[in-house]
Amino acid sequence: MQPTPLGPLTAVIFLPLAFAVFLMLVPQQFVRVHRYAALGGAVVTFIASLTLYRDFSGNTFHFQYYEAARWIPQLGISFKVGIDGISLWLVLLTTFIGVIAVWFSFYVNHRAKEFMIYLLILETAMIGVFCSLDLIQFYVFFEATLIPMYFLIAIWGGGNRTYAAIKFFLYTFLGSIFMLIAIIALYFIAKSKLGRGTFDLMELQVLAAQGNLAAGSVQIWLFAAFALAFAVKVPFFPVHTWLPDAHTEAPTAGSIVLAAVMLKMGTYGFIRFCLPLFPEASIQAAPFMMGLAVVGILYGAVMAAVQVDWKRLVAYSSVSHLGFVMLGVFAINHNGLTGSVLQSVNHGVSTGALFLLVGMIYERRHTRLFKDYGGLKRQMPIFAALFLIVMLSSVGLPSLNGFIGEFLCLAGSFQAAFEGALHIPFWMPVLAGGGVVLAAVYLLWMYQKSFYGKLDQPENRRLRDIKPWEQAACGLFVVLIFWLGLFPTFFTEKMETSINAVRHQTTLPAGQRPCWNDDGVDINHQGDVVQASSRNPENIGDWKQGRVIAPSNHFRQRDSAISAEREKR
Amino acid sequence: MNLGDAPLTPAPIVWEPMLPMIIVFVTGVLCMCVEMLRPKQTNNLIVVLSLAGLAVAGALIVLDWTAAVFHQPPSEFFGVRFGGSPEEAGGGLFIHDRFGQSVQLILIASTFITILFSEGYLRERRIPFGEYYPLVLWSAVGGMIMASTRDLMIFFLGLETLSIALYVLAGLNSKEKRSQEAALKYFLLGAFASSFLLFGIALIYGATGTTHILGIPMLMNHASADPTAGKILIGGIAMVLIGFGFKAALVPFHMWTPDVYQGAPTTVTAFMAAGSKAAAFGALVRFVGAITQPELIDAWLPALAIVAVLTMTVGNLIALAQRDAKRIIGYSSIAHAGYLLVAVVAWAHSRGSIGLDTVVYYLGAYSITTIGAFAVLSLTAKAGREGTQLEDYNGLWKRAPFAAAAMIVFMASLAGVPPTGGFVGKLLIFKDALDQDYTWLAIALGINSVLSVFYYLRIVFAVCVDEPDERRSQFAKPNAGMLTAAGACALAVLAMGVFTSAVLQTMGLSLPAESGSASRSVAQKP
């Protein structure tokens, strides 16, 4: 696959940064200029990312908008970007959330210029994470998110912001520094195999596809180093403790960005790097990771149920919901992976909306404790209605978005346990299913405590309903919630082939795994790996004539053969 | 085998390659003269003169940026023979190669930036002494000498030129007790270290018959003949390493660093942290590069690796407990010496299969970053007083937003957060360490990076986040020199992180410039 020179995708990545540089040059007393320029930047980026969607084809798993430039050739580092069906939606989610975050941050009066600059730099870094095809470049973007987010929490955060900001920074840095060492180790493995070192994801994946990248315990260690970095970001159960603090203390825009996009950097990392680069280790680790995911689901839900603080509750609910995503990822089958990507987007929409709504009420009352609310429904009916929809989407009510994602994740994990290929015990998905019930418990509880009951706080009597522009912002989320819930195929059809590619890259035996680099291979809509030699160059992904190399359900077949053998014995 | 008896025809000294040093030295002399003659109002003329001299010297180095290695042939100077090793060893008292040039350039850049923001600071501290500038320049000359020789006596000469000027500079603020303490402590411990170095040189001379470090490999090739000489040599190497370790602030020879860094005037601290460290590492690399024999490598590299881990860990752990910004950077400089030592160890272990680009790149990035950080930290000097506690920097973002923004870049670079020069430097070190199978060193470095983040964030927090405390926060008005220094450093740090390729290309050190062995062809000027 030949890259094109830097083009539209690179433009989308660096547009927010360009606006941030412009903001730096405008003196800080022009607050309105800063606000509108930042909003303009976010909107322009969003529109630009929509044009990416327009020309995106769901018929191939190869990267599209594959653009490359020389960066540090001496070290084998280049600037390479590209998107597939998985990153496309995360990029769109990022740019959309970017607009909302900037828009809602118009209330910020204290150091408004810096706030907007950090938001825009953060947006560039986050889009860059989802598009990077070079490991060092990925690491650069991954780490570049830290400083803006640190400042968003440390400067504009709540009472305990110092602690929360440092904890956030340290946890993420701790996780990712070992990933950096692992990345460099991959460079030397490539050097010993190819004769020249490279940080190129696609070249490394070719080695992994041949089973040459690393074997045995080396692969497990490398997988562990990557997994630690991403597990902190997700956040996975034992390393999640930064999240409640960071979410709670961050300003509203920070919480929205953190919950909606930054956590997805972790799940995305698992899907994009851990599974394709370390397939054997991923399969070996699947029961362990899934066990942690289940613990995270239940622990997050139980913790959420006992919180007295709105934002803390939503934060713990994120731990629980992201557990479902990881459950789907390590089911390593079609349903699970589709569910995990979809749930990543869903969680971004639902939790982003929840934090937005909580932020609106916080701006009016400056408290996040349930006990200061009660009976809000009568006072703010529109707000209550919007909150109800968003809350139910987070619970996972059918026809709203949360249901689809969680259902697919659970279905995938049941399927994995049923097939037995990954040695996942049955109780794991069963227990995870309990998390859905718990979600209903704590979210409905929260809704009941704040919106029903007596309006006993005198301050709350003065509350007015939210303003039209706030309704519009929430309305956008509600539209997305219904859209994702009622027409999920609109979203899944573009990610199908990419998800199947990840699945095949992980579960097919070495030598048969499809490579991103290999133009002769593609994946059809049944999920079979096919030869794409007869492909029409005018219409990429026109695979119809291709010979099937590996059938879609090879993993199950292989496994049923194994279990048949076992029964014979 | 007595190398000193080898036939030696004294050659005339070739001055051209030494021109940058001479220019800086002469600039210092001129500054001294102007200082004596000046009308008593300002030091502006001296500042302009020293900046111009440094610029010319820097330009000469850049214009002379050749890959050719040139060794000053052994020569006689007032009847004293320098560079006593035979010519075919490629030795000499002065070596003119890319590595030496790079370290000289780092030193000149460090001095230039330091002088840029010195005048405003010295006036605010009420210590506007004109002799400051010649001292800084001469100190830089000492550092430049250290990086460009392989003769231990010349090392010593350079070290003393560097150090004696710094002893005086550390005590420049003679009215303040802490400054006096810093000067005395630095002088006493420095003299102690110098005696170690001299003793080591004497032992090496005793064993090899030459003060040239290439005498070490030459002796070791014949070590089987004379085991006693080998033992004396190992002792000598230990003493010399202790001497250099003191200057480079390696644990356990680091005790002076925090007190001196805290007590010395901030500009002097900046020069010490950057320039003096670059010179010390330049010398260390030359010396370690000469230890190529397997017996010596086995003896010294594990020790150096352990010293590296100790250095970074001790530096970082103690820095965590500090409340004084200058002390924090002081301990952080110890930690960075540990990181750099990892690069040196990996380089020495590879025996020429990896280049010196990592060491030079890291030195450059570290020096620029640290000087920039000190330029910003110098802003609390006002009306003769200077508060360096973290609380004293609260609200700097309000008073000097540009400087505060630059501080974010510097701290990110020191912590190794991309896209900064510090990140690329760390990446290179990781790469070299893994290349030489020093995975445990890489992991130790990784853990230490995480530790260091904590105190860098505290500085960032004090400078960029906290609200100003009206009673404590006293900031000088940022002058043009300081803003230029901080801005240039911040831009350079970012540029090193983004345009790494161009920097590495220009440096041209990725291929081994100096393997330390005698096999390298010697390009001599006629």
Interface residues (C-beta under 8 A of the other chain):
Chain A: Q28 R70 W71 I72 P73 Q74 L75 I77 R111 I136 Y139 V140 E143 A144 L146 I147 Y150 F151 A154 I155 T162 A165 I166 F169 L170 F173 L174 I177 F178 L180 I181 I184 A185 Y187 F188
Chain B: W397 P401 I408 A412 A415 V417 P418 P419 F423 V424 L427 L428 F430 K431 L434 D435 T439 A442 I443 G446 I447 S449 V450 V453 F454 L457 V460 F461 C464 V465 T500 S501 L504 Q505 S510
